[in-house]
């Protein structure tokens, strides 16, 4: 009978130890995923700054990219093609020197990487274009599946009013 009482009294301790072990194991995996996601995004930003790639290379085909606020491009884009064709290509067509990003800070929380950065280039009219951005990027398997972008819509709209190349 005392063995029975001992095992019943010990059960909560064993269950607690098992929960701690599982939490520690899961936390370690989550931390590794966060570090991997952050490294993936950082590598894409480094390629963008070097002119050899961009974070857009990480977009999943079915990405949802939302530009918040009241800019001329503010809405949700339901695919990589929609976002690239409706925003990135027209944006780049208004630039004579493309944007170069400078990261202020980068954070990771689970599958989300937050990038706070400045970007500058030169518009077709010779004027500098500068803006500050905050992107919230949800990754799955190293691909961006959801993004929310925040930036100065006044600076963006001023550029957007310029004719694109070929207009």
N, C-alpha and C positions, 0 to 999 in steps of 0.2 A: 504494500500500500504506500509506503514512503517513496518508493521508486516512481510510482504513478504521480504522486504529488510533485516530486522533483521535476519530472518531465513536463508536467503542466505549467509549473512555475518557470521553467526554462524556455518554453515555447515562445513567449513574447520577446525574450532576449534574442533568440535565434531569428525570429521574424524581423526584429529591428535591425540586427546585423546584416541580414540579407537585403533589406531595403537600403541600408547605407551603402552596401557593396554595389547594388544595381544603380543607385543614384550616382555614385562615384564613377562607375563604368560609363554610364550614359553621359555624364558631364564631361568626361574625358573625350568621348566621341564628338560631342557638341563643340567643345573647344577646338578640336582638330578640324572639324568642318568649318568653323568660323575662321580659323587661321588659313585654311585652304581657299575659302571664298574670298577673303581679303587679299591674299596673294594673287589670285586669279585676276581680280579687278585691278590691283596695283600694276600688274604686268601689262594689262590692256591700256591703262593710262600712261605707263612709261612708253609703250609703243606709239600711242597717240602723240605724246610730246616729241618723240623722235621722228615722227612722220612715217612710221612703218606699220601702222595699224590703228585700231581704235576700240573703245568699249563696245561699239556697235557690232564688232566681230563676234561678240559673245551672245548676241540676241538669239533667242529661240525663235523659230518660225512663227509660233503662235503667241509671242510676247504681247502683253498689254502694256503700252507705254502711255502714261497719263501726264500731260503738261497741265499743271494746276494754274489757277489764277485767271487773268483776263487778257492774256496776250492774243495776238492774231492766230496763234497756233494752239491755243489752249483747248484741249479735248482729250479723249482717250482714243488711242490708235490700237486696233485689235490684232495687228500682225506686224511682223518685221517689215514686210514689203510696204504696208501702208505708212508706217512711221518713216522709213527711209525715203520713200517717194514723195510724201506730202510735207516732210519737215527737213530732213537732212540734205537731200539733193537741192531743193530750192534755197535753203540756207547757204550751202556751199557755193551755189551759183551767184550769190550776192557778195562773195568774198574774193579778194585778189590774193590775200595771204590768209590761209586757213588758221583756225583756232589752235592755240597751244595751251594746254591746261597746266595749272600749277595747283597742286593739292595743298589745301590748308590743313585738312585733317581727314582721317578715314576711320570709321568705326564698323565693327561687326557684331551682330547679335543674332545668333542662330543662322538662318539662311539669308538674312538681310545684311547687306553692306551699304553703309551710308558714306557718300563721298561729298565733302564740302570743298569746293574748289573755285578758283578764278580761271577765266580763259580770255585770251586776247588774240586778235588778228587784225587784218586791215580789210575794210569794205571796198567794193569796186569803185566807190567815189573817192578813195584815198584816205578816208577818215578811219581812225582807229575804232575798233569794236571791242569793248571790254564788258564783261559781265561776271557776276558771281552766281554760282549754282550750288544747289543741294540736291543730290540724286539719292533716292532710296531704291536700292536694287535687290530684288528677291531672286536668288539663284537656286537652280536645281540641276545637279550634275554638271556644274561649271558653266551653265547657260543662264542668261538673264530671262526669267519668265514673266516678271512683272516689274515695272518701274514707275516711280512718281518723281517728276522733276519740278523744281522750284527755281525761279530766276527773276531778274529785274525785267518785267514785261515792257517797260518804257524803252529801255535800250534795245530790246529785241524788236519791238514794233517799228522803231526808227529804221533799223536795218531792213526789216521785212517790207517797208515801203519803197525801198530801192528796186529798180527793175532788175530782174534776174538776167543772167547772161542769155542772150538770144531773144530778149523781149524788146 
